[in-house]
């Protein structure tokens, strides 16, 4: 009797719920299951995940897991982008008030907001463990993003202090991640301490390259900065802790539209680039998935839907199929091995 090779484990495809926080969690779970997703990357937003309740009430955690189970879904990662943003940001202002839960915003005094946000990130690690997830995806904020243009002139000491501030604020958070056996996957993104290739290197150096801190690979924020998203995977192979699939469509240079967006609204045809639904932009997805396979990444592939020109119900339903088509099984032997059997 010929022994059959076991079917390779299918890499899970999940839906990030951040752009769906206006809908009840159960409704998002129902839709994701209907579309064929394996799970959710649950955002600590809306009614999807209340970190304070989750930490204090085991029944609340069980209720979240029961909803997932009812719809045949699992959770591998949670997201707390909004809380992380406030940990290092300076200034803290009306923008943060709009995205933070009231208990984090409090009276709005800047340092108090930062401290409460830091405690909430620690809470996220503990809640992730309660849910059985091993990764928290999010932002870090940055004291020095406002100096990105470097004018009026900014001394190197100011930049160095920004990275020292990041390390000072995030090392205690990462201590909790270590104690919970959970990793933080920072999304490399403008307005964060690590927003491109070299700032990612510098951020790792600032915290002594501790293993609790890695990256959420989201190519959409690399593309418009002219950073190779595939090269990022191979260069940071040991730090790719999570993958979000969002696409960016680059418009042909016309001498008018620059990479900074010109304060034009999403979807404005005068922009030089736009976020679009997965597979509708210029991200080299096949090369990226081949690179992820080459570095041995086996974690979830999460769809982050953003597209000013496409309904989200259409985009999220379509994206899961596009991703699955690129997650083919790896060969069990070298393609030229058969030649030796002649």
Buried (B, 14 or more C-beta within 10 A) or exposed (E): EEEEEEEEEEBBBBBBBBBBBEBBBBEBBBBBBEBEBBBBBBBBBBEBBBBBBBBEEEEBBEBBBEBBEEBEBBBBBBBBBBBBBBBBBBEBEEEBBEBBBEEBBEEEEBEBBBBBBBBBBBBBBBBBBBBEBBBBBBBBBBBBBEBBEEEEEBEEEEBEBBBEBBBEBBBEBBBBBBEBEBBBBBBBBBBBBBBBBEBBBBBBEBBEEBEBBBBBBBBBBBBBBEBBBBEBBEEBBEBBBBBBBBBBBBEEEEEEBEEEBEEEEEEEEEBBBBBBBBBBBBBBBEBBBBBBBEBEBEBBBBBBBBBEBBEBEEBBBBBBEBBBEBBEEEEEEEEEEEEEEE
